[in-house]
């Protein structure tokens, strides 16, 4: 069996992995390349393998850097099914046509300049029609159900805790009376993330292909990010300008609405503060989130039970039309404008940057990863003059960043997830990351988990040896027992963490409200409970 790293290798975008077995050929993800010119140009090049040779494709989630070249793959000959979760199908049905629309608009704008200069015209990577046509090949499955897309191959999708519908992919391949288990993390989420559930525990793998976006960094806590968000709101309002937030349309925008709603309910939002969601895609994605409560975590479900809609609040307005969007730049009030794309390379956000970057009274607040070479990354790294829609724009606005909104697990989160394996992989491959991040994470994995870790290059072909173990039924027997053990360990760990958190809070509260004698009795009782827990 071979795996070919057709994308996501030493880059954060363009995830595309092709697996060749004795009986079939299939892919995991087929994403758009973003960032530096030499990387983005891969989108326009022919695929390095024949699309028609693929039997099927598994999509981990709907983000464009994982799904964005599927329409091109289909128009160039891929006719097989595309397997993913139900929520991913829902999100892809709005994200891929939106991507096609952006491709067409960007090329049309560039072709006007090329035509005037007498230069050859460009062709879109794909069109809206191409994107809509490829959706007919999508086939949805629920989490945790084992299915067989081809003889000798079984697949199970597990919750990745990254965005709505995101999946970790478990793949069992039978060859020569032996079974090899591959696990693709997709984009791995954080524990305790807003709205969605935590990443599933994976019990075993022979080979693990895992993302490394934040492999050398640690995130801020949710509470810290809300404080920073409120600080940015208040400071910008004092200056009198706009707070412009480039945001990914899926998950990040919904997280921001959730936090703004909490701040409002806590009475911390400035009176009359207007919030505009200026992205048709984000608006459509929010509607999908509203009707997908089966994927919510316990905190969000509890809010709903109490009658609190996390996606509804006073002064929150949705700018649906182009005219609505243009009017925002004519307002003289201090507003919060949340717009896509998150890396500032396309969409309505570019218009808002053009109207606000030159204003010292405005603030541009980044809340997501900015790939190398993108407009967002250049602004964040301090460029004082940028080009937007062919015009030079001076950067005089305040530039701020909150990394606590990342939907990717940080270094500690990745390591914690890896340490929950009961059967460690034979080898780990790091993908979806930049060089410093991957190198730091590889060293840490080899030091602490003692598993050989490789960082493949683009188009590397790696032969995967069969493990020395017999074939078993996927998702049962040894896998099931290992999974049950891992779940029990996780429950014990969570119980202890919850107890310790309770004790810290109890200490503070009792010190404040109880007299010394009563306090000592309470502490003695807590100590006895702690001893019982440890038994």
Secondary structure in CASP SS format (residue, H / E / C, confidence):
PFRMAT SS
TARGET T0000
AUTHOR 0000-0000-0000
METHOD secondary structure of the structure
MODEL  1
X C 1.00
X E 1.00
X E 1.00
X E 1.00
X E 1.00
X E 1.00
X E 1.00
X C 1.00
X C 1.00
X C 1.00
X C 1.00
X C 1.00
X C 1.00
X C 1.00
X C 1.00
X E 1.00
X E 1.00
X E 1.00
X E 1.00
X E 1.00
X C 1.00
X C 1.00
X C 1.00
X C 1.00
X E 1.00
X E 1.00
X E 1.00
X E 1.00
X C 1.00
X C 1.00
X C 1.00
X C 1.00
X C 1.00
X C 1.00
X C 1.00
X C 1.00
X H 1.00
X H 1.00
X H 1.00
X H 1.00
X H 1.00
X H 1.00
X H 1.00
X H 1.00
X C 1.00
X C 1.00
X C 1.00
X C 1.00
X C 1.00
X C 1.00
X H 1.00
X H 1.00
X H 1.00
X C 1.00
X C 1.00
X E 1.00
X E 1.00
X E 1.00
X C 1.00
X C 1.00
X C 1.00
X C 1.00
X C 1.00
X H 1.00
X H 1.00
X H 1.00
X H 1.00
X C 1.00
X C 1.00
X H 1.00
X H 1.00
X H 1.00
X H 1.00
X H 1.00
X H 1.00
X C 1.00
X C 1.00
X C 1.00
X C 1.00
X C 1.00
X E 1.00
X E 1.00
X E 1.00
X E 1.00
X E 1.00
X H 1.00
X H 1.00
X H 1.00
X H 1.00
X H 1.00
X H 1.00
X H 1.00
X H 1.00
X H 1.00
X H 1.00
X H 1.00
X H 1.00
X H 1.00
X H 1.00
X H 1.00
X H 1.00
X H 1.00
X H 1.00
X H 1.00
X H 1.00
X H 1.00
X H 1.00
X H 1.00
X H 1.00
X H 1.00
X H 1.00
X H 1.00
X H 1.00
X H 1.00
X H 1.00
X H 1.00
X C 1.00
X C 1.00
X C 1.00
X C 1.00
X C 1.00
X C 1.00
X C 1.00
X C 1.00
X C 1.00
X C 1.00
X C 1.00
X H 1.00
X H 1.00
X H 1.00
X H 1.00
X H 1.00
X H 1.00
X H 1.00
X H 1.00
X H 1.00
X H 1.00
X E 1.00
X E 1.00
X E 1.00
X E 1.00
X C 1.00
X C 1.00
X C 1.00
X C 1.00
X E 1.00
X E 1.00
X E 1.00
X E 1.00
X E 1.00
X C 1.00
X C 1.00
X E 1.00
X E 1.00
X E 1.00
X E 1.00
X E 1.00
X E 1.00
X E 1.00
X C 1.00
X C 1.00
X C 1.00
X C 1.00
X C 1.00
X C 1.00
X C 1.00
X E 1.00
X E 1.00
X E 1.00
X E 1.00
X E 1.00
X E 1.00
X E 1.00
X E 1.00
X E 1.00
X C 1.00
X C 1.00
X E 1.00
X E 1.00
X E 1.00
X E 1.00
X E 1.00
X E 1.00
X E 1.00
X C 1.00
X C 1.00
X C 1.00
X C 1.00
X C 1.00
X C 1.00
X C 1.00
X C 1.00
X C 1.00
X C 1.00
X C 1.00
X E 1.00
X C 1.00
X C 1.00
X C 1.00
X C 1.00
X C 1.00
X C 1.00
X C 1.00
X E 1.00
X C 1.00
X C 1.00
X E 1.00
X E 1.00
X E 1.00
X E 1.00
X E 1.00
X C 1.00
X C 1.00
X E 1.00
X C 1.00
X C 1.00
X C 1.00
X C 1.00
X C 1.00
X C 1.00
X C 1.00
X H 1.00
X H 1.00
X H 1.00
X H 1.00
X H 1.00
X H 1.00
X H 1.00
X H 1.00
X H 1.00
X H 1.00
X H 1.00
X H 1.00
X H 1.00
X H 1.00
X H 1.00
X H 1.00
X H 1.00
X H 1.00
X C 1.00
X C 1.00
X C 1.00
X E 1.00
X E 1.00
X E 1.00
X E 1.00
X C 1.00
X C 1.00
X C 1.00
X C 1.00
X C 1.00
X H 1.00
X H 1.00
X H 1.00
X H 1.00
X H 1.00
X H 1.00
X H 1.00
X H 1.00
X H 1.00
X H 1.00
X H 1.00
X H 1.00
X H 1.00
X H 1.00
X C 1.00
X C 1.00
X C 1.00
X C 1.00
X C 1.00
X C 1.00
X C 1.00
X C 1.00
X E 1.00
X E 1.00
X E 1.00
X E 1.00
X E 1.00
X C 1.00
X H 1.00
X H 1.00
X H 1.00
X H 1.00
X H 1.00
X H 1.00
X H 1.00
X H 1.00
X H 1.00
X H 1.00
X H 1.00
X C 1.00
X C 1.00
X H 1.00
X H 1.00
X H 1.00
X E 1.00
X C 1.00
X H 1.00
X H 1.00
X H 1.00
X H 1.00
X H 1.00
X H 1.00
X H 1.00
X H 1.00
X C 1.00
X C 1.00
X C 1.00
X C 1.00
X C 1.00
X C 1.00
X C 1.00
X C 1.00
X C 1.00
X C 1.00
X E 1.00
X E 1.00
X E 1.00
X C 1.00
X C 1.00
X C 1.00
X H 1.00
X H 1.00
X H 1.00
X H 1.00
X H 1.00
X H 1.00
X H 1.00
X C 1.00
X C 1.00
X C 1.00
X C 1.00
X C 1.00
X C 1.00
X E 1.00
X E 1.00
X E 1.00
X E 1.00
X E 1.00
X C 1.00
X C 1.00
X C 1.00
X C 1.00
X C 1.00
X C 1.00
X C 1.00
X C 1.00
X C 1.00
X H 1.00
X H 1.00
X H 1.00
X H 1.00
X H 1.00
X H 1.00
X H 1.00
X H 1.00
X C 1.00
X C 1.00
X C 1.00
X C 1.00
X C 1.00
X C 1.00
X E 1.00
X E 1.00
X E 1.00
X E 1.00
X C 1.00
X C 1.00
X C 1.00
X C 1.00
X C 1.00
X C 1.00
X C 1.00
X C 1.00
X H 1.00
X H 1.00
X H 1.00
X H 1.00
X H 1.00
X H 1.00
X C 1.00
X C 1.00
X C 1.00
X C 1.00
X E 1.00
X E 1.00
X E 1.00
X E 1.00
X C 1.00
X C 1.00
X E 1.00
X E 1.00
X E 1.00
X E 1.00
X C 1.00
X C 1.00
X C 1.00
X E 1.00
X E 1.00
X E 1.00
X E 1.00
X C 1.00
X H 1.00
X H 1.00
X H 1.00
X C 1.00
X C 1.00
X C 1.00
X C 1.00
X E 1.00
X H 1.00
X H 1.00
X H 1.00
X H 1.00
X H 1.00
X H 1.00
X H 1.00
X H 1.00
X C 1.00
X C 1.00
X C 1.00
X C 1.00
X E 1.00
X C 1.00
X C 1.00
X C 1.00
X E 1.00
X E 1.00
X E 1.00
X E 1.00
X E 1.00
X C 1.00
X C 1.00
X C 1.00
X H 1.00
X H 1.00
X H 1.00
X H 1.00
X H 1.00
X H 1.00
X H 1.00
X H 1.00
X H 1.00
X H 1.00
X H 1.00
X H 1.00
X H 1.00
X H 1.00
X C 1.00
X C 1.00
X C 1.00
X C 1.00
X E 1.00
X E 1.00
X C 1.00
X C 1.00
X C 1.00
X C 1.00
X C 1.00
X C 1.00
X E 1.00
X E 1.00
X E 1.00
X C 1.00
X C 1.00
X C 1.00
X C 1.00
X C 1.00
X C 1.00
X E 1.00
X C 1.00
X C 1.00
X C 1.00
X C 1.00
X C 1.00
X C 1.00
X C 1.00
X H 1.00
X H 1.00
X H 1.00
X H 1.00
X H 1.00
X H 1.00
X H 1.00
X H 1.00
X H 1.00
X H 1.00
X H 1.00
X H 1.00
X H 1.00
X H 1.00
X H 1.00
X H 1.00
X H 1.00
X H 1.00
X H 1.00
X H 1.00
X H 1.00
X H 1.00
X H 1.00
X H 1.00
X H 1.00
X H 1.00
X H 1.00
X H 1.00
X H 1.00
X H 1.00
X H 1.00
X H 1.00
X H 1.00
X H 1.00
X H 1.00
X H 1.00
X C 1.00
X C 1.00
X H 1.00
X H 1.00
X H 1.00
X H 1.00
X H 1.00
X H 1.00
X H 1.00
X H 1.00
X H 1.00
X H 1.00
X H 1.00
X H 1.00
X H 1.00
X H 1.00
X H 1.00
X H 1.00
X H 1.00
X H 1.00
X H 1.00
X C 1.00
END
